[in-house]
């Protein structure tokens, strides 16, 4: 067993599944070492590693920048995606079964990405984000096409309280005929956080319904924060 799989398998996946079902997001154990996190942060200043850069203010997405990796991905990005997918797949399939949807995802990530590419979704979607003082990320969903995997993972590459203050990860869930519910989580250094990409099943008196969820990041009050974003569909 490689060490990437060991880290992912070290999570209490029953507890993660329960928390995802209750809140739409859940903390994972450390997925990177501090040295690996520092290496990934340093890649931000190597433009050849990325296919595009987005300045959020230009698109009214918030403040700050993010870059989409090109492929082949750096080893931590590729190996974590490969290790996480089989753990997230049963949750995704269960959610779609509850919502009466057909689950399109095959057993392996490579097969799923082949399906994305055949449908014209060929652009890699792993993201490296950089926030400075005053930067923030507006509430949004990372869909990118008709083929969507309903869960994604982020990793904070900086240490809260030492490298930055502020920058909480935000989830906002809409409920029919009710006020939206918000959750704010300060992501620990190097730990993962898994959350819903689009919506999640919520039980009601009439059965299960899909509650839309958007995510974002609160303003950085001091310092700098880098985030690795791992998506499981291409654009």
N, C-alpha and C positions, 0 to 999 in steps of 0.2 A: 504494500500500500504506500503510495507516495505521500509526502508530507502535506500537500495541498488537500488531498482527500481526508487525511487524518484531522486536519483543522476543521474542515466542514463537518465531518462526522462527529466531532467533539461536541457539537451543539446538542441540547436536549430537544430533539425534533418534535416530540409530543408536546412539550411546552411551547415551542415556537409555533406549531400549528394552532394551538389553542389561542395564543396571543394574537396571531394573524386573524383568526376567525372573530375575535372579540374587538380588535382595534384596527385591523388593516395593516399593521406593522409590528415587527418584533426584532429585538436585538439578537445578534449572533455573537459567538465568541470571537476573539482576535483571529482575523484571517491573514494578517500580515505581521511581520516583525517590524520594529521601528526602523531597522536598516532598509528593509524592502520598501517601506513607506517613503523614506527619504529618497531612495533611488527613483521611485515613481514620480515624486514631486520634481526631481531634477529634470525629468524628461520634458516637462512643460516648456523648457527653454530650448528644445530641439525640434524646430518646426517640421523636419523631415519625418518625424514620428506620427504626424497627424495629417488627416485629409482635409480638415477645415477648422477655422476658428470663428467663434460667434461672440460678438460684443453685445451683451444683453441689452444695454441701453438703446442701441440702434433699433432694436425690434420691440422695445417696450416690454422686455422679459424681466427687467430688474436692473441691477448694476453688477459689473464684473464680467469675466470672460470664461468661456469653456472651449475645449478642443476635442474633436472626435479623432480617436486613434485611427490610423490606417492599419491594414494587416500586412504581414503577420503581427499579431499583438505581442507585446512584451510577455515573457513567461508568466508572471503572476496574474496578468489579465486573462490569458488563455486558460491556464490551469484552474483558476478559481471558477471561471464560467463552466468548464467541463465538470468540475467537482460539485458545483451547486445545482446544476440542472437536474440530475436524477433525484436529488432531495426535494426540489421544488415541484417536480412533475406530479407526484401523487396529490399534492395540495391543489394544484391547478386543475387537475382532472376532477377532483371531488367538488371543487367550486362550480365548475361548468355543469356537472351532473345535477347539482342542487338547483341551478338556474335553468335547467332544461336545454342546455346548449350542447352541441356536438364538440367534443374536445379533439382538436386536429393534431395534437403534438405527438410525434413518434417517441420511441424509447431513448433516442440519443440526440444530443444537441446538434451533431453534424448533420443528421438526417433532417432535423427541423430547419436548420439554416439552408440546406439544399432546397427545401420547399419554399422558403422565403425568396431565395435567388431565382427559382423558377417562376415565381410570381412577380419578378421585377424589383424585389427589395434586396438590393445588392450592396448597399453602403454599410460599412461597419459602424456600430453604434456605441461601443465602449467610449466613455467620456472621462476627461480629466478637467475638473473645474478649479478655478482660482478666484478666491474672494479676498479683497482688501477691506480696510476700514470703510464702513458705510455701504458696502456691497450687500446685495440680497438677491434672492431668486423668487420671482412671482409664482403663484400657484399655477400648476400646469399638469399635463399628462403627456408621457413620452410614447406616442402611438406609432407614427411614422409610416403607416400603411394598413392594409386590410388584415394582414397576418400579425397577430399580437400575442406575446406570452404575458400572462396576467400578473407576473411577479418580477421584481427587479431588486437589486442589491446595491447599496452604497457603502463606502468605507471612508471614514474620516482619516486623512493622512497627517493631520496635525493634532497636537495635544491641547484640549480645551483648558483654559485657565492659564496655560503657559504660552502657547503660540497665539491664541485668540480668545476673545470673549464675545458673547453673542453667537450667532450662527446656528441656532437650534434648527433641527430638521422638523418641518411642519407637515402634518397631514390634516386635510379638511374633508370631512365626509358629509355628503348631502343626504338628507332623509326626506321622503315625500311628506308633505303637509307638516313639516317640523323644521326647527332651526338646525343649521349645520353644526356638526361636532368637530372640534379641533383638538389635535394632539401635538405637543411640542416635545422633542427628545434631543438632548444634548449628546451627540454621539461620542463615545469614548475613543481615544486614540487607537487606531488600527482595528477596531471592532467593526463587524458588519452590521447592517440594518436591512432587513428584507421587508418589502412593502408592496402593496397592490399597485399595478400599473394603471388600471382603468377603473375598476369597480370590484366589489366583493359581495358575496351573498349574505343577506340579512334576513332572518326569519320574522315573519309577521303572522297575524291571525289568518291570513289568506294563503300562507305558504312562503316560499322564498322569493325575494326580489333583489335586484341589483342596485346597490347603493354606490353612486359615483364618488370617486375619491380623487382629489388633486393633491399634489405635494409641492413644497417649496422650501426656502431657507430664510430665516429671519436675518435682520441686518447684523453685520459684523460691527461690534462697537470698538474693538481694538484688535490690532494684529492682522494675521493672514491665515486663511483656511484653504486647504486643498482637499478635494473630494474625488474619489474614484467611483464612477458610476458603471455598473455592469447590467446591461440589458441582454435579453435572450431572444430578441428578434432583430433583424437588420432593417434598414430603411430603404 
